[in-house]
């Protein structure tokens, strides 16, 4: 099969290239819309929520934080947590990201209510997040 005839369906579903010069290279780029809504699990498979949104550093152009919705039922009653994007890794072949932390660690991290997001320049909140996760988002 030539590159012109290639179907990207399998590659897009598995996160790995099946053929061509870049076959089986690790996944490097995804669209924001393809990961918003994806599940978050710990390595044991426990459900830690879903990706609700992304916080992009406008100076570096990189994703600093992923906003995770945890504890909601049918989209109601959950809490949101901004966690460093570097804490997540994609699970090959699944629309899931792995967070190498347990449920208690996530529940004890600085969170906020769905109707009261911190201001985008609220350095206090994001400073607390950085301190809790041992992260530095300075560009």
N, C-alpha and C positions, 0 to 999 in steps of 0.2 A: 504494500500500500504506500503510495507516495504521500508526501506532506500535504499536497493539494487535496487528496481524498480523505485525509485523516478526520475522524470523528472525535471531538473533544469530550463527548458525553462521559466516557469511562474515566478520563483524566479528571474531569470536574467533580465526579461523584466520589472518586477515591483519593484525590489530592496528590496523586503521583502520575507522572508521565509514563505512558505504557510503551511508547516507541519514539523514534526520532533521535536527533543528536542530544537532547536533554532528557532522555528516558531515565526514570527513577531518581531524578534529582529531588532533593527535599522541596516541599512546598515553600514558596517565598512570598507570594502576594495573593491577597484576596480582596474583593470589593467589600466595602462597608456593609452594603445591603445583603451580601451573602453570609455575613457572620452575625448580624443583628438578629436575635431570636434563637441563636444556637444555644444548646444546653451546655452547662458547665458541670463537670463531675470531678470528683477526686479520683486518684488511681484505683481505689477500691470500687468505683462505680456508683458511689453515693451521689444523688442529685443535689447540686449546690445552687441551682437556679438557672437563669437564662441571661444572655447578653441583651441588655436593654438599649444601650447607647455607647458611643465612643467619645472620649475627650481628646481632642487633637491639639498638640502644641503648635501654635501658629508661627512660632519662630523657627522651630526645627522641621516642621511638617510631619512629625511622627506622632503616633498614638501614644499618649502618656498613660491614660487610664481607660479601662473598660468598666462601664457601669453595669453591675450585675443586679438583677431583680431576684430576690430570694424570699421565699415564704409566702408567695401569693397563691391564691386559689382562683382560677379563671380570671387572672389579671387584677384581683382585688386583695387589699390587705397586706401586700408585700412591702419589704423594705429594700432600699437601693444602697449599694455599696460601690464606691469607686475603688478599683484595685489596679495596681500597675499592670499594664498590658504584658510586661515581661514575665509576669507570674504565670501566664497561660501558655499552653502548647497545644497545637491541633492534634486530634486523635485521627490517624490515617484511616481513610475509608468510612469515616462517620462525620456527621455535622455536629461534632462535639469538641469542646475544648477541655483540657485537663488542667486542674488547679491542684498543685501538690501541697495542699493544706486540708485539714479536716474541717468539718462543719462548724465546730466550736470556734476555730480560729476566724472563720469568715463572720460568724454571728457576733463576735466580739470586736470586729474591726469598726472604725468610724463609719456610720451609715447615715442615711437621711430619708425622709418621707417622700413619697412620690409627688406630693403637692408642694413641697418646700425644698427645691433644689438649692444647693449652695451657689452663691454668685460665682461666675466664672473666674473672677479675680479674688475670690475668698481664699487668701493665702493661709488663713488659720486652719480651715477645714483640710485643704490639700496638704498642709504641713503636718497635720495630725495623721493623715493617710500615709504620707511618706515615712514618718517616724514609726508608725505601727508596722509597716511592711518592710522597713529598712531600705527605702528607695529614694533616689534623688531625681527629680524631673527637671532639673536646671538644664536649659539648652546648651 
